Amino acid sequence: MTIARKKFSSQLDPAILAAAQAAAQTEGRQFQSLLEEALSQYLERTQTSRPRGHVLENFGMSLKEFDHLYQELAK
């Protein structure tokens, strides 16, 4: 299955670009493959590591209501 690709242009610190290109070459990969993997990992990490607002709100309410119980359980 072929994935459609879309070209884009950007700017990057020359040292970071050189290091990424060298890493791709060392691994025997195309630069675009390394870049796509890095962006995918970044997006996965940032989109899944932040709790949603309502979760934090409910957690805060739980702390207020059951703080004494949590203190006893922690002993």
C-alpha positions as CSV (number, residue, x, y, z in Angstrom):
1,M,0.0,0.0,0.0
2,T,1.5,3.3,-1.1
3,I,1.1,6.3,1.3
4,A,0.5,9.7,-0.5
5,R,3.1,12.2,0.5
6,K,2.9,16.0,0.5
7,K,5.9,18.2,0.0
8,F,6.6,21.1,2.4
9,S,9.3,23.5,3.2
10,S,10.7,24.6,6.5
11,Q,13.8,25.9,8.2
12,L,16.0,24.3,10.8
13,D,19.1,24.9,12.8
14,P,22.0,23.8,10.6
15,A,23.5,21.7,13.3
16,I,20.3,19.8,14.0
17,L,19.8,19.3,10.3
18,A,23.3,18.0,9.8
19,A,23.0,15.6,12.8
20,A,19.6,14.3,11.5
21,Q,21.0,13.7,8.0
22,A,24.1,12.0,9.4
23,A,21.8,9.7,11.6
24,A,19.7,8.8,8.6
25,Q,22.8,8.0,6.6
26,T,24.3,5.9,9.4
27,E,21.1,4.0,9.7
28,G,20.9,3.5,5.9
29,R,17.6,5.4,5.7
30,Q,16.2,8.2,3.7
31,F,16.1,11.5,5.6
32,Q,12.4,11.8,5.0
33,S,11.9,8.5,6.7
34,L,13.8,9.7,9.8
35,L,11.9,13.0,9.9
36,E,8.5,11.3,9.5
37,E,9.3,8.9,12.4
38,A,10.5,11.7,14.6
39,L,7.4,13.8,14.0
40,S,5.1,10.8,14.5
41,Q,6.7,10.0,17.8
42,Y,6.5,13.6,18.9
43,L,2.8,13.9,18.1
44,E,2.0,10.6,19.8
45,R,3.9,11.6,22.9
46,T,2.4,15.1,23.2
47,Q,-1.2,14.0,22.3
48,T,-1.4,11.1,24.7
49,S,0.6,12.4,27.7
50,R,-1.7,15.3,28.7
51,P,-4.9,14.5,30.6
52,R,-8.0,16.0,29.4
53,G,-9.5,19.0,31.3
54,H,-12.5,17.2,32.7
55,V,-10.2,14.4,34.0
56,L,-8.1,16.9,35.9
57,E,-11.2,18.7,37.2
58,N,-12.6,15.4,38.5
59,F,-9.3,14.4,40.0
60,G,-9.1,17.7,41.9
61,M,-12.6,17.2,43.2
62,S,-11.7,13.7,44.3
63,L,-8.6,15.0,46.2
64,K,-10.8,17.5,48.1
65,E,-13.4,15.0,49.0
66,F,-11.2,12.0,49.8
67,D,-7.9,13.6,50.9
68,H,-8.1,12.1,54.3
69,L,-8.6,8.6,52.9
70,Y,-5.7,9.1,50.5
71,Q,-3.5,10.1,53.4
72,E,-4.4,7.0,55.3
73,L,-3.8,4.7,52.3
74,A,-0.4,6.3,51.8
75,K,0.8,5.2,55.2
